[in-house]
Amino acid sequence: MYDSTGDKMKSIVEQTMLYDFYGELLTPHQRQIYEDVVFGDMSLGEVAHERGISRQGVHDLVKRCDRILDGYEEKLQLVEKFRQTRSRVEEIKRLTGLYRENHDEKIIAEIERIAGDIMDL
């Protein structure tokens, strides 16, 4: 399913972010099974046995949830906006430290520009 451990970790991080933002939009049944497989690290067979459904049913539900979460992100872009905001805040933090070192007023102008960009997201 995954090419390497790095790809698997990237996928897990992405799934976690999407779930954090949009998980509440899934049904309680979808959330329970998705959490068991993705976050509880349970096998499809374990979840199937515990929930009284087929292994294929668990697999299909997890894939469907992934598509649903991806669809929400495609439409709403909340995760992407969060990432952009976080990146810009990190830049503001870096520039603030630079300003403390040399009190260059150009840095304040750059911080103001970045803050304006954040407000426009």
Biopython code that builds the backbone (N, CA, C, O; Angstrom):
import numpy as np
from Bio.PDB.StructureBuilder import StructureBuilder

atoms = [
    (1, "MET", "N", (0.824, -1.198, 0.000)),
    (1, "MET", "CA", (0.000, 0.000, 0.000)),
    (1, "MET", "C", (0.870, 1.265, 0.000)),
    (1, "MET", "O", (0.552, 2.243, -0.676)),
    (2, "TYR", "N", (1.972, 1.234, 0.766)),
    (2, "TYR", "CA", (2.850, 2.392, 0.847)),
    (2, "TYR", "C", (4.208, 2.039, 0.268)),
    (2, "TYR", "O", (4.661, 0.900, 0.383)),
    (3, "ASP", "N", (4.855, 3.014, -0.355)),
    (3, "ASP", "CA", (6.157, 2.770, -0.966)),
    (3, "ASP", "C", (7.269, 2.690, 0.072)),
    (3, "ASP", "O", (8.212, 1.914, -0.086)),
    (4, "SER", "N", (7.164, 3.484, 1.127)),
    (4, "SER", "CA", (8.207, 3.492, 2.142)),
    (4, "SER", "C", (7.620, 3.976, 3.458)),
    (4, "SER", "O", (6.482, 4.442, 3.522)),
    (5, "THR", "N", (8.422, 3.853, 4.498)),
    (5, "THR", "CA", (7.987, 4.314, 5.814)),
    (5, "THR", "C", (7.692, 5.811, 5.783)),
    (5, "THR", "O", (6.739, 6.269, 6.414)),
    (6, "GLY", "N", (8.499, 6.568, 5.059)),
    (6, "GLY", "CA", (8.272, 8.013, 4.959)),
    (6, "GLY", "C", (6.932, 8.336, 4.329)),
    (6, "GLY", "O", (6.227, 9.241, 4.776)),
    (7, "ASP", "N", (6.579, 7.585, 3.279)),
    (7, "ASP", "CA", (5.281, 7.798, 2.631)),
    (7, "ASP", "C", (4.142, 7.450, 3.573)),
    (7, "ASP", "O", (3.125, 8.142, 3.613)),
    (8, "LYS", "N", (4.316, 6.371, 4.335)),
    (8, "LYS", "CA", (3.280, 5.962, 5.289)),
    (8, "LYS", "C", (3.104, 7.037, 6.356)),
    (8, "LYS", "O", (1.976, 7.386, 6.702)),
    (9, "MET", "N", (4.202, 7.560, 6.877)),
    (9, "MET", "CA", (4.119, 8.603, 7.897)),
    (9, "MET", "C", (3.455, 9.856, 7.336)),
    (9, "MET", "O", (2.631, 10.482, 8.003)),
    (10, "LYS", "N", (3.816, 10.215, 6.112)),
    (10, "LYS", "CA", (3.211, 11.383, 5.476)),
    (10, "LYS", "C", (1.710, 11.176, 5.337)),
    (10, "LYS", "O", (0.921, 12.089, 5.586)),
    (11, "SER", "N", (1.325, 9.978, 4.939)),
    (11, "SER", "CA", (-0.086, 9.663, 4.783)),
    (11, "SER", "C", (-0.820, 9.738, 6.113)),
    (11, "SER", "O", (-1.933, 10.260, 6.183)),
    (12, "ILE", "N", (-0.201, 9.215, 7.173)),
    (12, "ILE", "CA", (-0.823, 9.258, 8.494)),
    (12, "ILE", "C", (-0.973, 10.700, 8.968)),
    (12, "ILE", "O", (-2.008, 11.069, 9.522)),
    (13, "VAL", "N", (0.043, 11.503, 8.756)),
    (13, "VAL", "CA", (-0.038, 12.918, 9.152)),
    (13, "VAL", "C", (-1.155, 13.610, 8.368)),
    (13, "VAL", "O", (-1.931, 14.380, 8.933)),
    (14, "GLU", "N", (-1.229, 13.335, 7.082)),
    (14, "GLU", "CA", (-2.270, 13.943, 6.249)),
    (14, "GLU", "C", (-3.656, 13.485, 6.703)),
    (14, "GLU", "O", (-4.573, 14.297, 6.820)),
    (15, "GLN", "N", (-3.806, 12.188, 6.958)),
    (15, "GLN", "CA", (-5.094, 11.672, 7.426)),
    (15, "GLN", "C", (-5.471, 12.317, 8.753)),
    (15, "GLN", "O", (-6.632, 12.661, 8.971)),
    (16, "THR", "N", (-4.507, 12.480, 9.626)),
    (16, "THR", "CA", (-4.766, 13.079, 10.938)),
    (16, "THR", "C", (-5.224, 14.524, 10.795)),
    (16, "THR", "O", (-6.183, 14.950, 11.439)),
    (17, "MET", "N", (-4.535, 15.263, 9.951)),
    (17, "MET", "CA", (-4.924, 16.667, 9.740)),
    (17, "MET", "C", (-6.343, 16.756, 9.179)),
    (17, "MET", "O", (-7.162, 17.526, 9.680)),
    (18, "LEU", "N", (-6.632, 15.978, 8.153)),
    (18, "LEU", "CA", (-7.964, 16.006, 7.554)),
    (18, "LEU", "C", (-9.016, 15.601, 8.579)),
    (18, "LEU", "O", (-10.082, 16.212, 8.652)),
    (19, "TYR", "N", (-8.722, 14.582, 9.363)),
    (19, "TYR", "CA", (-9.676, 14.128, 10.371)),
    (19, "TYR", "C", (-9.878, 15.195, 11.445)),
    (19, "TYR", "O", (-11.003, 15.424, 11.888)),
    (20, "ASP", "N", (-8.789, 15.850, 11.866)),
    (20, "ASP", "CA", (-8.911, 16.913, 12.876)),
    (20, "ASP", "C", (-9.849, 18.021, 12.410)),
    (20, "ASP", "O", (-10.635, 18.550, 13.196)),
    (21, "PHE", "N", (-9.763, 18.365, 11.145)),
    (21, "PHE", "CA", (-10.585, 19.452, 10.621)),
    (21, "PHE", "C", (-11.999, 19.017, 10.249)),
    (21, "PHE", "O", (-12.949, 19.773, 10.450)),
    (22, "TYR", "N", (-12.146, 17.822, 9.716)),
    (22, "TYR", "CA", (-13.433, 17.432, 9.145)),
    (22, "TYR", "C", (-14.053, 16.174, 9.745)),
    (22, "TYR", "O", (-15.148, 15.781, 9.343)),
    (23, "GLY", "N", (-13.387, 15.544, 10.683)),
    (23, "GLY", "CA", (-13.876, 14.280, 11.233)),
    (23, "GLY", "C", (-15.276, 14.352, 11.811)),
    (23, "GLY", "O", (-16.040, 13.392, 11.709)),
    (24, "GLU", "N", (-15.616, 15.461, 12.407)),
    (24, "GLU", "CA", (-16.957, 15.604, 13.000)),
    (24, "GLU", "C", (-18.057, 15.586, 11.950)),
    (24, "GLU", "O", (-19.232, 15.436, 12.285)),
    (25, "LEU", "N", (-17.696, 15.736, 10.708)),
    (25, "LEU", "CA", (-18.688, 15.701, 9.630)),
    (25, "LEU", "C", (-19.007, 14.269, 9.183)),
    (25, "LEU", "O", (-19.953, 14.045, 8.427)),
    (26, "LEU", "N", (-18.214, 13.311, 9.654)),
    (26, "LEU", "CA", (-18.508, 11.906, 9.380)),
    (26, "LEU", "C", (-19.602, 11.436, 10.349)),
    (26, "LEU", "O", (-19.832, 12.058, 11.386)),
    (27, "THR", "N", (-20.260, 10.350, 10.003)),
    (27, "THR", "CA", (-21.259, 9.782, 10.915)),
    (27, "THR", "C", (-20.529, 9.160, 12.103)),
    (27, "THR", "O", (-19.343, 8.849, 11.997)),
    (28, "PRO", "N", (-21.213, 8.973, 13.231)),
    (28, "PRO", "CA", (-20.565, 8.324, 14.381)),
    (28, "PRO", "C", (-19.991, 6.943, 14.019)),
    (28, "PRO", "O", (-18.899, 6.594, 14.467)),
    (29, "HIS", "N", (-20.707, 6.171, 13.228)),
    (29, "HIS", "CA", (-20.238, 4.849, 12.800)),
    (29, "HIS", "C", (-18.955, 4.969, 11.979)),
    (29, "HIS", "O", (-18.001, 4.224, 12.201)),
    (30, "GLN", "N", (-18.933, 5.898, 11.040)),
    (30, "GLN", "CA", (-17.732, 6.114, 10.230)),
    (30, "GLN", "C", (-16.560, 6.533, 11.109)),
    (30, "GLN", "O", (-15.445, 6.035, 10.948)),
    (31, "ARG", "N", (-16.818, 7.454, 12.042)),
    (31, "ARG", "CA", (-15.750, 7.933, 12.934)),
    (31, "ARG", "C", (-15.170, 6.785, 13.758)),
    (31, "ARG", "O", (-13.950, 6.667, 13.877)),
    (32, "GLN", "N", (-16.027, 5.944, 14.324)),
    (32, "GLN", "CA", (-15.545, 4.847, 15.170)),
    (32, "GLN", "C", (-14.629, 3.915, 14.395)),
    (32, "GLN", "O", (-13.538, 3.584, 14.860)),
    (33, "ILE", "N", (-15.060, 3.496, 13.231)),
    (33, "ILE", "CA", (-14.266, 2.556, 12.444)),
    (33, "ILE", "C", (-12.998, 3.223, 11.927)),
    (33, "ILE", "O", (-11.923, 2.625, 11.968)),
    (34, "TYR", "N", (-13.111, 4.445, 11.447)),
    (34, "TYR", "CA", (-11.941, 5.168, 10.946)),
    (34, "TYR", "C", (-10.904, 5.332, 12.055)),
    (34, "TYR", "O", (-9.713, 5.107, 11.836)),
    (35, "GLU", "N", (-11.354, 5.721, 13.235)),
    (35, "GLU", "CA", (-10.439, 5.896, 14.358)),
    (35, "GLU", "C", (-9.774, 4.580, 14.743)),
    (35, "GLU", "O", (-8.577, 4.550, 15.030)),
    (36, "ASP", "N", (-10.536, 3.500, 14.752)),
    (36, "ASP", "CA", (-9.959, 2.199, 15.093)),
    (36, "ASP", "C", (-8.853, 1.810, 14.120)),
    (36, "ASP", "O", (-7.788, 1.360, 14.541)),
    (37, "VAL", "N", (-9.096, 1.978, 12.836)),
    (37, "VAL", "CA", (-8.126, 1.555, 11.818)),
    (37, "VAL", "C", (-6.960, 2.534, 11.729)),
    (37, "VAL", "O", (-5.802, 2.119, 11.770)),
    (38, "VAL", "N", (-7.247, 3.810, 11.609)),
    (38, "VAL", "CA", (-6.195, 4.796, 11.341)),
    (38, "VAL", "C", (-5.437, 5.187, 12.602)),
    (38, "VAL", "O", (-4.209, 5.272, 12.582)),
    (39, "PHE", "N", (-6.148, 5.426, 13.693)),
    (39, "PHE", "CA", (-5.492, 5.921, 14.899)),
    (39, "PHE", "C", (-5.287, 4.834, 15.949)),
    (39, "PHE", "O", (-4.342, 4.899, 16.735)),
    (40, "GLY", "N", (-6.170, 3.835, 15.962)),
    (40, "GLY", "CA", (-6.040, 2.750, 16.903)),
    (40, "GLY", "C", (-5.117, 1.655, 16.414)),
    (40, "GLY", "O", (-4.810, 0.717, 17.151)),
    (41, "ASP", "N", (-4.671, 1.772, 15.164)),
    (41, "ASP", "CA", (-3.752, 0.833, 14.546)),
    (41, "ASP", "C", (-4.262, -0.604, 14.620)),
    (41, "ASP", "O", (-3.488, -1.553, 14.744)),
    (42, "MET", "N", (-5.595, -0.736, 14.540)),
    (42, "MET", "CA", (-6.183, -2.073, 14.521)),
    (42, "MET", "C", (-6.227, -2.564, 13.079)),
    (42, "MET", "O", (-6.369, -1.772, 12.148)),
    (43, "SER", "N", (-6.106, -3.859, 12.907)),
    (43, "SER", "CA", (-6.184, -4.417, 11.563)),
    (43, "SER", "C", (-7.630, -4.391, 11.086)),
    (43, "SER", "O", (-8.560, -4.280, 11.884)),
    (44, "LEU", "N", (-7.801, -4.493, 9.778)),
    (44, "LEU", "CA", (-9.155, -4.541, 9.221)),
    (44, "LEU", "C", (-9.918, -5.731, 9.799)),
    (44, "LEU", "O", (-11.106, -5.630, 10.105)),
    (45, "GLY", "N", (-9.219, -6.861, 9.943)),
    (45, "GLY", "CA", (-9.848, -8.051, 10.497)),
    (45, "GLY", "C", (-10.282, -7.867, 11.936)),
    (45, "GLY", "O", (-11.360, -8.314, 12.326)),
    (46, "GLU", "N", (-9.442, -7.208, 12.733)),
    (46, "GLU", "CA", (-9.793, -6.965, 14.134)),
    (46, "GLU", "C", (-11.038, -6.083, 14.238)),
    (46, "GLU", "O", (-11.947, -6.366, 15.019)),
    (47, "VAL", "N", (-11.067, -5.028, 13.454)),
    (47, "VAL", "CA", (-12.218, -4.119, 13.481)),
    (47, "VAL", "C", (-13.462, -4.846, 12.989)),
    (47, "VAL", "O", (-14.540, -4.707, 13.568)),
    (48, "ALA", "N", (-13.313, -5.613, 11.929)),
    (48, "ALA", "CA", (-14.450, -6.360, 11.384)),
    (48, "ALA", "C", (-15.025, -7.291, 12.435)),
    (48, "ALA", "O", (-16.240, -7.337, 12.628)),
    (49, "HIS", "N", (-14.166, -8.030, 13.111)),
    (49, "HIS", "CA", (-14.615, -8.961, 14.142)),
    (49, "HIS", "C", (-15.306, -8.214, 15.285)),
    (49, "HIS", "O", (-16.370, -8.624, 15.748)),
    (50, "GLU", "N", (-14.698, -7.122, 15.734)),
    (50, "GLU", "CA", (-15.238, -6.345, 16.847)),
    (50, "GLU", "C", (-16.584, -5.698, 16.506)),
    (50, "GLU", "O", (-17.467, -5.600, 17.358)),
    (51, "ARG", "N", (-16.730, -5.262, 15.269)),
    (51, "ARG", "CA", (-17.938, -4.530, 14.858)),
    (51, "ARG", "C", (-18.991, -5.430, 14.200)),
    (51, "ARG", "O", (-20.108, -4.988, 13.931)),
    (52, "GLY", "N", (-18.635, -6.668, 13.947)),
    (52, "GLY", "CA", (-19.596, -7.585, 13.340)),
    (52, "GLY", "C", (-19.888, -7.295, 11.882)),
    (52, "GLY", "O", (-21.005, -7.496, 11.405)),
    (53, "ILE", "N", (-18.867, -6.819, 11.178)),
    (53, "ILE", "CA", (-19.006, -6.573, 9.734)),
    (53, "ILE", "C", (-17.858, -7.263, 9.019)),
    (53, "ILE", "O", (-16.934, -7.761, 9.663)),
    (54, "SER", "N", (-17.906, -7.297, 7.718)),
    (54, "SER", "CA", (-16.849, -7.976, 6.961)),
    (54, "SER", "C", (-15.578, -7.119, 6.908)),
    (54, "SER", "O", (-15.617, -5.897, 7.051)),
    (55, "ARG", "N", (-14.467, -7.800, 6.699)),
    (55, "ARG", "CA", (-13.189, -7.110, 6.519)),
    (55, "ARG", "C", (-13.268, -6.168, 5.322)),
    (55, "ARG", "O", (-12.769, -5.044, 5.375)),
    (56, "GLN", "N", (-13.897, -6.630, 4.245)),
    (56, "GLN", "CA", (-14.067, -5.807, 3.052)),
    (56, "GLN", "C", (-14.911, -4.577, 3.363)),
    (56, "GLN", "O", (-14.647, -3.490, 2.849)),
    (57, "GLY", "N", (-15.926, -4.751, 4.207)),
    (57, "GLY", "CA", (-16.767, -3.619, 4.603)),
    (57, "GLY", "C", (-15.971, -2.562, 5.351)),
    (57, "GLY", "O", (-16.162, -1.364, 5.139)),
    (58, "VAL", "N", (-15.077, -3.009, 6.230)),
    (58, "VAL", "CA", (-14.210, -2.069, 6.960)),
    (58, "VAL", "C", (-13.297, -1.350, 5.971)),
    (58, "VAL", "O", (-13.154, -0.129, 6.025)),
    (59, "HIS", "N", (-12.680, -2.110, 5.071)),
    (59, "HIS", "CA", (-11.786, -1.528, 4.069)),
    (59, "HIS", "C", (-12.522, -0.472, 3.245)),
    (59, "HIS", "O", (-12.028, 0.640, 3.059)),
    (60, "ASP", "N", (-13.704, -0.833, 2.757)),
    (60, "ASP", "CA", (-14.485, 0.087, 1.926)),
    (60, "ASP", "C", (-14.867, 1.343, 2.702)),
    (60, "ASP", "O", (-14.822, 2.447, 2.160)),
    (61, "LEU", "N", (-15.243, 1.177, 3.966)),
    (61, "LEU", "CA", (-15.652, 2.325, 4.773)),
    (61, "LEU", "C", (-14.473, 3.280, 5.006)),
    (61, "LEU", "O", (-14.635, 4.498, 4.927)),
    (62, "VAL", "N", (-13.298, 2.729, 5.291)),
    (62, "VAL", "CA", (-12.119, 3.579, 5.511)),
    (62, "VAL", "C", (-11.771, 4.339, 4.228)),
    (62, "VAL", "O", (-11.471, 5.532, 4.270)),
    (63, "LYS", "N", (-11.812, 3.647, 3.095)),
    (63, "LYS", "CA", (-11.532, 4.317, 1.819)),
    (63, "LYS", "C", (-12.574, 5.394, 1.525)),
    (63, "LYS", "O", (-12.237, 6.476, 1.046)),
    (64, "ARG", "N", (-13.838, 5.092, 1.814)),
    (64, "ARG", "CA", (-14.904, 6.069, 1.609)),
    (64, "ARG", "C", (-14.680, 7.298, 2.504)),
    (64, "ARG", "O", (-14.851, 8.433, 2.060)),
    (65, "CYS", "N", (-14.301, 7.064, 3.751)),
    (65, "CYS", "CA", (-14.019, 8.178, 4.661)),
    (65, "CYS", "C", (-12.866, 9.025, 4.144)),
    (65, "CYS", "O", (-12.924, 10.254, 4.191)),
    (66, "ASP", "N", (-11.811, 8.365, 3.647)),
    (66, "ASP", "CA", (-10.684, 9.114, 3.068)),
    (66, "ASP", "C", (-11.159, 10.004, 1.922)),
    (66, "ASP", "O", (-10.767, 11.167, 1.824)),
    (67, "ARG", "N", (-12.003, 9.447, 1.057)),
    (67, "ARG", "CA", (-12.525, 10.243, -0.074)),
    (67, "ARG", "C", (-13.391, 11.394, 0.429)),
    (67, "ARG", "O", (-13.312, 12.502, -0.102)),
    (68, "ILE", "N", (-14.211, 11.147, 1.438)),
    (68, "ILE", "CA", (-15.070, 12.191, 1.995)),
    (68, "ILE", "C", (-14.208, 13.312, 2.572)),
    (68, "ILE", "O", (-14.437, 14.487, 2.283)),
    (69, "LEU", "N", (-13.218, 12.952, 3.387)),
    (69, "LEU", "CA", (-12.351, 13.955, 4.009)),
    (69, "LEU", "C", (-11.568, 14.731, 2.954)),
    (69, "LEU", "O", (-11.427, 15.950, 3.053)),
    (70, "ASP", "N", (-11.058, 14.024, 1.945)),
    (70, "ASP", "CA", (-10.359, 14.701, 0.839)),
    (70, "ASP", "C", (-11.296, 15.657, 0.101)),
    (70, "ASP", "O", (-10.889, 16.750, -0.293)),
    (71, "GLY", "N", (-12.541, 15.247, -0.081)),
    (71, "GLY", "CA", (-13.526, 16.088, -0.758)),
    (71, "GLY", "C", (-13.810, 17.367, 0.004)),
    (71, "GLY", "O", (-13.922, 18.441, -0.587)),
    (72, "TYR", "N", (-13.927, 17.250, 1.328)),
    (72, "TYR", "CA", (-14.130, 18.455, 2.142)),
    (72, "TYR", "C", (-12.954, 19.405, 1.999)),
    (72, "TYR", "O", (-13.134, 20.614, 1.856)),
    (73, "GLU", "N", (-11.735, 18.845, 2.041)),
    (73, "GLU", "CA", (-10.553, 19.692, 1.911)),
    (73, "GLU", "C", (-10.490, 20.334, 0.529)),
    (73, "GLU", "O", (-10.130, 21.504, 0.400)),
    (74, "GLU", "N", (-10.832, 19.585, -0.482)),
    (74, "GLU", "CA", (-10.825, 20.125, -1.841)),
    (74, "GLU", "C", (-11.757, 21.337, -1.941)),
    (74, "GLU", "O", (-11.433, 22.330, -2.592)),
    (75, "LYS", "N", (-12.903, 21.239, -1.296)),
    (75, "LYS", "CA", (-13.880, 22.327, -1.366)),
    (75, "LYS", "C", (-13.578, 23.476, -0.405)),
    (75, "LYS", "O", (-13.710, 24.644, -0.771)),
    (76, "LEU", "N", (-13.173, 23.149, 0.818)),
    (76, "LEU", "CA", (-13.045, 24.175, 1.859)),
    (76, "LEU", "C", (-11.624, 24.686, 2.083)),
    (76, "LEU", "O", (-11.436, 25.821, 2.521)),
    (77, "GLN", "N", (-10.633, 23.861, 1.788)),
    (77, "GLN", "CA", (-9.220, 24.245, 1.907)),
    (77, "GLN", "C", (-8.814, 24.699, 3.311)),
    (77, "GLN", "O", (-7.917, 25.532, 3.444)),
    (78, "LEU", "N", (-9.452, 24.173, 4.359)),
    (78, "LEU", "CA", (-9.130, 24.591, 5.722)),
    (78, "LEU", "C", (-7.747, 24.123, 6.161)),
    (78, "LEU", "O", (-7.032, 24.865, 6.835)),
    (79, "VAL", "N", (-7.364, 22.915, 5.793)),
    (79, "VAL", "CA", (-6.037, 22.412, 6.162)),
    (79, "VAL", "C", (-4.963, 23.231, 5.460)),
    (79, "VAL", "O", (-3.967, 23.605, 6.078)),
    (80, "GLU", "N", (-5.155, 23.510, 4.191)),
    (80, "GLU", "CA", (-4.177, 24.309, 3.445)),
    (80, "GLU", "C", (-4.068, 25.719, 4.025)),
    (80, "GLU", "O", (-2.965, 26.248, 4.159)),
    (81, "LYS", "N", (-5.191, 26.323, 4.364)),
    (81, "LYS", "CA", (-5.153, 27.661, 4.975)),
    (81, "LYS", "C", (-4.449, 27.627, 6.319)),
    (81, "LYS", "O", (-3.698, 28.543, 6.655)),
    (82, "PHE", "N", (-4.687, 26.575, 7.088)),
    (82, "PHE", "CA", (-3.999, 26.413, 8.368)),
    (82, "PHE", "C", (-2.491, 26.331, 8.159)),
    (82, "PHE", "O", (-1.723, 26.985, 8.863)),
    (83, "ARG", "N", (-2.075, 25.528, 7.193)),
    (83, "ARG", "CA", (-0.640, 25.383, 6.912)),
    (83, "ARG", "C", (-0.020, 26.703, 6.462)),
    (83, "ARG", "O", (1.081, 27.054, 6.885)),
    (84, "GLN", "N", (-0.726, 27.426, 5.610)),
    (84, "GLN", "CA", (-0.216, 28.724, 5.154)),
    (84, "GLN", "C", (-0.111, 29.697, 6.317)),
    (84, "GLN", "O", (0.880, 30.417, 6.438)),
    (85, "THR", "N", (-1.118, 29.722, 7.168)),
    (85, "THR", "CA", (-1.111, 30.623, 8.321)),
    (85, "THR", "C", (0.035, 30.276, 9.254)),
    (85, "THR", "O", (0.758, 31.153, 9.727)),
    (86, "ARG", "N", (0.189, 28.989, 9.511)),
    (86, "ARG", "CA", (1.275, 28.548, 10.395)),
    (86, "ARG", "C", (2.636, 28.956, 9.832)),
    (86, "ARG", "O", (3.495, 29.432, 10.574)),
    (87, "SER", "N", (2.833, 28.776, 8.552)),
    (87, "SER", "CA", (4.090, 29.149, 7.916)),
    (87, "SER", "C", (4.345, 30.650, 8.041)),
    (87, "SER", "O", (5.466, 31.076, 8.317)),
    (88, "ARG", "N", (3.319, 31.428, 7.839)),
    (88, "ARG", "CA", (3.473, 32.890, 7.916)),
    (88, "ARG", "C", (3.724, 33.344, 9.354)),
    (88, "ARG", "O", (4.488, 34.281, 9.583)),
    (89, "VAL", "N", (3.090, 32.690, 10.313)),
    (89, "VAL", "CA", (3.333, 33.026, 11.720)),
    (89, "VAL", "C", (4.774, 32.670, 12.099)),
    (89, "VAL", "O", (5.425, 33.416, 12.830)),
    (90, "GLU", "N", (5.269, 31.543, 11.606)),
    (90, "GLU", "CA", (6.673, 31.185, 11.849)),
    (90, "GLU", "C", (7.609, 32.238, 11.257)),
    (90, "GLU", "O", (8.634, 32.566, 11.854)),
    (91, "GLU", "N", (7.257, 32.766, 10.088)),
    (91, "GLU", "CA", (8.067, 33.823, 9.477)),
    (91, "GLU", "C", (8.010, 35.101, 10.312)),
    (91, "GLU", "O", (9.026, 35.774, 10.482)),
    (92, "ILE", "N", (6.844, 35.434, 10.825)),
    (92, "ILE", "CA", (6.727, 36.606, 11.700)),
    (92, "ILE", "C", (7.601, 36.423, 12.938)),
    (92, "ILE", "O", (8.288, 37.351, 13.366)),
    (93, "LYS", "N", (7.569, 35.236, 13.502)),
    (93, "LYS", "CA", (8.381, 34.948, 14.684)),
    (93, "LYS", "C", (9.870, 35.119, 14.368)),
    (93, "LYS", "O", (10.615, 35.707, 15.152)),
    (94, "ARG", "N", (10.292, 34.602, 13.221)),
    (94, "ARG", "CA", (11.687, 34.734, 12.817)),
    (94, "ARG", "C", (12.068, 36.208, 12.624)),
    (94, "ARG", "O", (13.126, 36.657, 13.066)),
    (95, "LEU", "N", (11.183, 36.941, 11.957)),
    (95, "LEU", "CA", (11.461, 38.363, 11.710)),
    (95, "LEU", "C", (11.462, 39.176, 13.002)),
    (95, "LEU", "O", (12.225, 40.133, 13.135)),
    (96, "THR", "N", (10.620, 38.801, 13.942)),
    (96, "THR", "CA", (10.591, 39.501, 15.227)),
    (96, "THR", "C", (11.934, 39.347, 15.936)),
    (96, "THR", "O", (12.462, 40.309, 16.494)),
    (97, "GLY", "N", (12.477, 38.144, 15.911)),
    (97, "GLY", "CA", (13.797, 37.928, 16.500)),
    (97, "GLY", "C", (14.865, 38.736, 15.796)),
    (97, "GLY", "O", (15.759, 39.289, 16.436)),
    (98, "LEU", "N", (14.774, 38.806, 14.476)),
    (98, "LEU", "CA", (15.725, 39.602, 13.692)),
    (98, "LEU", "C", (15.599, 41.081, 14.043)),
    (98, "LEU", "O", (16.603, 41.784, 14.158)),
    (99, "TYR", "N", (14.372, 41.546, 14.211)),
    (99, "TYR", "CA", (14.161, 42.953, 14.569)),
    (99, "TYR", "C", (14.775, 43.273, 15.936)),
    (99, "TYR", "O", (15.372, 44.333, 16.124)),
    (100, "ARG", "N", (14.622, 42.357, 16.873)),
    (100, "ARG", "CA", (15.199, 42.567, 18.215)),
    (100, "ARG", "C", (16.710, 42.729, 18.143)),
    (100, "ARG", "O", (17.304, 43.443, 18.952)),
    (101, "GLU", "N", (17.332, 42.062, 17.170)),
    (101, "GLU", "CA", (18.790, 42.131, 17.029)),
    (101, "GLU", "C", (19.262, 43.448, 16.427)),
    (101, "GLU", "O", (20.274, 43.997, 16.862)),
    (102, "ASN", "N", (18.525, 43.972, 15.410)),
    (102, "ASN", "CA", (19.074, 45.142, 14.713)),
    (102, "ASN", "C", (18.114, 46.313, 14.551)),
    (102, "ASN", "O", (18.503, 47.334, 13.984)),
    (103, "HIS", "N", (16.888, 46.207, 15.020)),
    (103, "HIS", "CA", (15.909, 47.312, 15.004)),
    (103, "HIS", "C", (15.736, 47.957, 13.628)),
    (103, "HIS", "O", (15.562, 49.171, 13.521)),
    (104, "ASP", "N", (15.784, 47.146, 12.596)),
    (104, "ASP", "CA", (15.586, 47.619, 11.228)),
    (104, "ASP", "C", (14.087, 47.783, 10.972)),
    (104, "ASP", "O", (13.337, 46.809, 11.031)),
    (105, "GLU", "N", (13.658, 48.993, 10.693)),
    (105, "GLU", "CA", (12.225, 49.285, 10.484)),
    (105, "GLU", "C", (11.652, 48.578, 9.251)),
    (105, "GLU", "O", (10.441, 48.378, 9.155)),
    (106, "LYS", "N", (12.515, 48.205, 8.318)),
    (106, "LYS", "CA", (12.043, 47.461, 7.152)),
    (106, "LYS", "C", (11.449, 46.112, 7.572)),
    (106, "LYS", "O", (10.538, 45.591, 6.929)),
    (107, "ILE", "N", (11.976, 45.571, 8.645)),
    (107, "ILE", "CA", (11.472, 44.289, 9.150)),
    (107, "ILE", "C", (10.036, 44.456, 9.646)),
    (107, "ILE", "O", (9.199, 43.578, 9.438)),
    (108, "ILE", "N", (9.756, 45.573, 10.295)),
    (108, "ILE", "CA", (8.386, 45.839, 10.775)),
    (108, "ILE", "C", (7.429, 45.915, 9.588)),
    (108, "ILE", "O", (6.312, 45.402, 9.654)),
    (109, "ALA", "N", (7.859, 46.544, 8.520)),
    (109, "ALA", "CA", (7.021, 46.629, 7.322)),
    (109, "ALA", "C", (6.750, 45.237, 6.754)),
    (109, "ALA", "O", (5.641, 44.956, 6.299)),
    (110, "GLU", "N", (7.749, 44.374, 6.780)),
    (110, "GLU", "CA", (7.574, 43.005, 6.285)),
    (110, "GLU", "C", (6.619, 42.218, 7.192)),
    (110, "GLU", "O", (5.786, 41.452, 6.708)),
    (111, "ILE", "N", (6.745, 42.413, 8.498)),
    (111, "ILE", "CA", (5.829, 41.757, 9.437)),
    (111, "ILE", "C", (4.398, 42.230, 9.185)),
    (111, "ILE", "O", (3.469, 41.422, 9.188)),
    (112, "GLU", "N", (4.220, 43.505, 8.970)),
    (112, "GLU", "CA", (2.884, 44.042, 8.672)),
    (112, "GLU", "C", (2.330, 43.472, 7.374)),
    (112, "GLU", "O", (1.135, 43.190, 7.283)),
    (113, "ARG", "N", (3.178, 43.301, 6.376)),
    (113, "ARG", "CA", (2.742, 42.720, 5.109)),
    (113, "ARG", "C", (2.279, 41.278, 5.297)),
    (113, "ARG", "O", (1.236, 40.875, 4.782)),
    (114, "ILE", "N", (3.060, 40.521, 6.031)),
    (114, "ILE", "CA", (2.713, 39.119, 6.289)),
    (114, "ILE", "C", (1.415, 39.041, 7.091)),
    (114, "ILE", "O", (0.555, 38.208, 6.805)),
    (115, "ALA", "N", (1.275, 39.894, 8.079)),
    (115, "ALA", "CA", (0.025, 39.921, 8.869)),
    (115, "ALA", "C", (-1.165, 40.217, 7.975)),
    (115, "ALA", "O", (-2.228, 39.617, 8.142)),
    (116, "GLY", "N", (-1.003, 41.137, 7.024)),
    (116, "GLY", "CA", (-2.067, 41.427, 6.075)),
    (116, "GLY", "C", (-2.394, 40.219, 5.215)),
    (116, "GLY", "O", (-3.561, 39.946, 4.934)),
    (117, "ASP", "N", (-1.361, 39.498, 4.798)),
    (117, "ASP", "CA", (-1.585, 38.261, 4.025)),
    (117, "ASP", "C", (-2.400, 37.265, 4.836)),
    (117, "ASP", "O", (-3.313, 36.630, 4.308)),
    (118, "ILE", "N", (-2.079, 37.128, 6.102)),
    (118, "ILE", "CA", (-2.827, 36.193, 6.964)),
    (118, "ILE", "C", (-4.280, 36.611, 7.049)),
    (118, "ILE", "O", (-5.170, 35.763, 6.994)),
    (119, "MET", "N", (-4.533, 37.881, 7.180)),
    (119, "MET", "CA", (-5.908, 38.368, 7.284)),
    (119, "MET", "C", (-6.704, 38.112, 6.004)),
    (119, "MET", "O", (-7.928, 37.986, 6.041)),
    (120, "ASP", "N", (-5.996, 38.038, 4.866)),
    (120, "ASP", "CA", (-6.658, 37.806, 3.580)),
    (120, "ASP", "C", (-6.942, 36.333, 3.279)),
    (120, "ASP", "O", (-7.632, 36.016, 2.311)),
    (121, "LEU", "N", (-6.407, 35.438, 4.111)),
    (121, "LEU", "CA", (-6.618, 33.992, 3.848)),
    (121, "LEU", "C", (-8.051, 33.604, 4.009)),
    (121, "LEU", "O", (-8.400, 32.438, 3.827)),
]
sb = StructureBuilder()
sb.init_structure("model")
sb.init_model(0)
sb.init_chain("A")
sb.init_seg("    ")
for serial, (resi, resn, name, xyz) in enumerate(atoms, 1):
    if name == "N":
        sb.init_residue(resn, " ", resi, " ")
    sb.init_atom(name, np.array(xyz, "f"), 0.0, 1.0, " ", f" {name:<3s}", serial, name[0])
structure = sb.get_structure()
